[in-house]
Amino acid sequence: MALLEVKDLHTSFFTDAGEVKAVNGVSFFLEHGKVLGIVGESGSGKSVTAYSIMQILAGTGKIVSGSIKLNGEELVGCDEKVMKTVRGNKVSIIFQDPMTSLNPTYSIGTQLMEAILLHTNRNKEEAYDRAVEMLKLVNVNEPEKRMKQYPFELSGGMRQRVMIAMALACEPDILIADEPTTALDVTIQAQILELMKSLQEELGMAIIMITHDLGVVAQMCDEVIVMYAGSICEQGTADEIFYNPQHEYTKGLIRSLPSATTAGTKLQPITGTPIDLLNMPKGCAFAPRCDAAMKLCIEKAAPNIQVNEWHRSACWMCIKNGIENGSIVVEEETESKGGDNE
């Protein structure tokens, strides 16, 4: 049984301008001890997917339909009392900017101890010892001194380590890292990623790594989901995504990466701007920005097909190429067009 199973998740924000379908039919599962990467541009639905799992959506946000099962137990529709036992204890999250996530008016120690006291049966003395232990675990120097300091007295990298310590204090089964290195310089990014990888291997927890940085994905993840306009356009193992990309959006992301082989040449960015979720196109959401778009792409969204045992993609060009090279026969492709979008 999968540790986490998300099936056909639909999450919307109801605004004065209309319904914004931020997550539109997302399905995936996460196994124990695995690292899952969710990649995409800003506005693709990565963070909203994570917030839906934690059920910490903004006031206008709502899970419209779908299923989220943690260890086989359904989370969608459960009350806040149940979710309080899930957050921190079973699933923890690291937010993008530690400076805005930590309260500037409370010391580091107070905030760490608050999380431990809230989610465990430890007393204050035990909570203090656990907080110091967690700071040592994430390689914070002079942890007793740091316990008395305030967030503004720490560097960005140190604050991020404190956030990781807070997230891991109650030994969760799943750690959701929502772009944890965005606000950090390259050197500190590498240190934080190495720290997370070593902690994951040491503690055996599963990680959902949300990022727009494919370099982070290549370094950290076992499996990858590529999202665009609230939907999954491609998913598979990290090797399949990087060495055998099938969706034109994924190919565009990879082409835009600098590498040793492209030194001295101009990068190839994806043209255009992200889609307006209030005015979704009739066909493929990426078609207006896709150089390879066909008439069919504009008229109808592609089904999510099985490329191979470790790889799925929702792209008409993938289907077209599969038919031409014989990996997809016409009958199967016809069934996909008329069938569901699983």
PEZIDA-V811469 format. One line per field, one symbol per residue. burial: # if it has 24 or more other C-alpha atoms within 12 Angstrom, else .. A space follows every 50 residues. Layout:
# PEZIDA-V811469
burial: ???
This chain:
# PEZIDA-V811469
burial: ..###########......############################### ######....####.#####....##......#..##############. ##....###########.##......##.###########..#..##.## #..#.###########################.#....#..##.###.## ..#.##################################.###.####### ####..#............#...####..#...#######.###..#..# #######...##########............#..#....#.
